[in-house]
C-alpha cells in the first residue's frame, strides 16, 4: 500500500511524492499491462525480451566497473 502524508495543505507536493512512489513501485507499468488482454505467447515474448534487456544492462555495468 502506497501512502503519502499531506503537509501544510500542500496537495501538489503530496501528489508529486505519490507519483514518484508509484513509479518506483511499478504501479503505472502494471496498470498499462493490465489495460488490455495480453495473449500468453505475447506475454512470454515480452518477458523474454525484458530479461535480455536486464541482462545486457547488467553486463554493461560490469564492463564499466572493470
C-alpha positions as CSV (number, residue, x, y, z in Angstrom):
1,X,0.0,0.0,0.0
2,X,1.4,3.3,-1.1
3,X,0.5,6.3,1.1
4,X,1.6,9.9,1.3
5,X,1.1,12.5,4.0
6,X,-0.2,16.0,3.1
7,X,1.8,18.7,5.0
8,X,0.6,22.2,5.4
9,X,-2.3,21.7,2.9
10,X,0.2,21.3,0.1
11,X,-1.6,18.9,-2.1
12,X,0.6,19.5,-5.2
13,X,3.7,18.4,-3.3
14,X,1.9,15.3,-2.0
15,X,0.8,14.4,-5.5
16,X,4.3,14.6,-6.8
17,X,5.5,12.4,-4.0
18,X,2.7,9.9,-4.6
19,X,3.5,9.7,-8.4
20,X,7.2,9.2,-7.6
21,X,6.4,6.4,-5.2
22,X,4.0,4.8,-7.7
23,X,6.6,5.0,-10.4
24,X,9.2,3.4,-8.2
25,X,6.8,0.5,-7.2
26,X,6.0,-0.1,-10.9
27,X,2.2,0.5,-10.5
28,X,1.9,2.6,-13.6
29,X,3.6,-0.1,-15.7
30,X,1.4,-2.8,-14.2
31,X,-1.7,-0.7,-14.9
32,X,-0.7,-0.3,-18.5
33,X,-0.1,-4.0,-18.9
34,X,-3.5,-4.9,-17.4
35,X,-5.4,-2.4,-19.5
36,X,-5.7,-4.8,-22.4
37,X,-5.7,-8.6,-22.6
38,X,-2.3,-10.0,-23.5
39,X,-2.0,-13.3,-25.2
40,X,0.2,-15.9,-23.4
41,X,2.5,-16.0,-26.3
42,X,2.9,-12.2,-26.3
43,X,3.5,-12.2,-22.6
44,X,6.2,-14.9,-22.9
45,X,7.9,-12.9,-25.7
46,X,7.7,-9.6,-23.7
47,X,9.1,-11.2,-20.6
48,X,11.9,-12.8,-22.5
49,X,12.9,-9.5,-24.1
50,X,12.8,-7.8,-20.7
51,X,15.0,-10.4,-19.3
52,X,17.5,-10.0,-22.1
53,X,17.4,-6.2,-21.7
54,X,18.1,-6.5,-17.9
55,X,21.0,-9.0,-18.6
56,X,22.6,-6.7,-21.1
57,X,22.3,-3.7,-18.8
58,X,23.9,-5.7,-16.0
59,X,26.7,-6.8,-18.3
60,X,27.3,-3.3,-19.5
61,X,27.6,-2.1,-15.8
62,X,30.1,-4.9,-15.1
63,X,32.3,-3.9,-18.0
64,X,32.3,-0.3,-16.9
65,X,33.3,-1.3,-13.4
66,X,36.2,-3.5,-14.6
